[in-house]
Amino acid sequence: MALNWPYENRGGYLYVDGVSALDAARRFGTPLYLYSENMIRRQYRRISEAFSKQYPKTRILYAAKANTNLSILRALREEGAEIDAVSPGEVHAALHAGYRPGQILFTGTSVGLDELLYLLDAGVRMNVDSESQLDSLLEQEVPEMVSVRVNPEVGAGHHEHVITAGYEAKFGVWDEDAIGVYAKAKRAGVKRFGVQMHIGSGNLDVGNYLLAAKRLLEVAGHVRRETGVEFDFVDLGGGLGVPYKPGERQVDLDAFFGELVSFIKGELERRDLGEPELWFEPGRFLVAEAGVLLTRVTTVKRNPKRKFVGVDAGFNTLVRPAMYGSYHHILAASAMDEPEEVVDVYGPLCESGDLFARDRRLPQVSEGALLAIMNAGAYGFSMASRYNSRPLPAEVMVGDGEARLIRGRETLGDLLGGQC
Ligand SMILES: Cc1ncc(COP(=O)(O)O)c(C=O)c1O
């Protein structure tokens, strides 16, 4: 199996980087997000090495939307990451985690004036998503550097909701319109420029990146010729996928970056674009496989057709299965060696769609058993909600064989905060 999880089965019990999932669940309660710090760091080193091997000037910007826990942001900062942020809240978290404003690139869409003022005050780099965003920016001040998110006509992703380029996508400046946007910025006195794209999420193949990069650099070449703008960086976005199902393959990073960067080098030369830095914005790739969601079985019941295993996590805790129909592998963390049966795994929300799995083969479990929902490190906690008035879960980091709480569980009292 190509899956890359930091776990082992010790006598039927799940251990994550040497820490017993059952002990962690007893100590911190459930539902509980548990992350492997080693794995996050290892993923960063793998992608950073594979990318930098191919080109002299590269940067990795962690797409913080995948998981903004401060401990994760700090670990990645120590590894050398910078930040791709999409909201003032993400910028705030990154600054708090010790990133300098110049290490943060803000890529927002539908950005309000109050947000813009916060971002300018924070001094982060701006990647504009529309001409009107540039206008609002220039009305406030002329930044030294501006980047433009260009829609390169090619989008790709694991679900239509995560395809972020092409005619149907709301993101970015349409490629042909980019010349006008750069010309306006240059006329206003902006001195340095970048160009960015992001085609979507969960991509395991380089093919669509090549098509999109071709268009992006074609546009950059036109901009260069028509306006004289020179690019400090070309940001290729994120979207690198990871396997979720047994049998799915890992991306071969050397092959991926080898092919992508050699294509880009050729295009840069052909289009007289010099040697800008190349940036990449992985989110999921760095954190997805490092996280598991531990959830306790509260109910086992059946009807004439189905057997149901009820757990204490729901789509308030992990929304990906309900939102995208995503597959998440489930392990019976306290009963790994039991004989298997076919069940549905459901959560506590008052919604029929609150299901983590249908017709899933799982070891037989009884009430009180612990399940681990795998690949929950990305878009897990960061998309969690308080729906049905359920407090947000706790998060724990495993490092050096120890588990430490990195975000406390909310209480019922927290649900009332700010209300009168
Ligand atoms: C601008 C931008 N960059 C990077 C990413 C990261 O995507 P992923 O987590 O799939 O790598 C996203 C995700 O939506 C994004 O919108």
The ligand as an ORCA input file, in Angstrom:
! r2SCAN-3c Opt
* xyz 0 1
  C      -4.144     30.142     -3.317
  C      -3.991     28.740     -2.821
  N      -2.773     28.230     -2.698
  C      -2.564     26.986     -2.226
  C      -3.624     26.183     -1.847
  C      -3.304     24.839     -1.262
  O      -3.936     23.793     -1.820
  P      -3.591     22.326     -1.312
  O      -3.935     22.223      0.123
  O      -4.446     21.470     -2.161
  O      -2.124     22.130     -1.552
  C      -4.929     26.663     -1.983
  C      -6.091     25.822     -1.624
  O      -7.211     26.068     -1.860
  C      -5.125     27.984     -2.487
  O      -6.347     28.501     -2.614
*
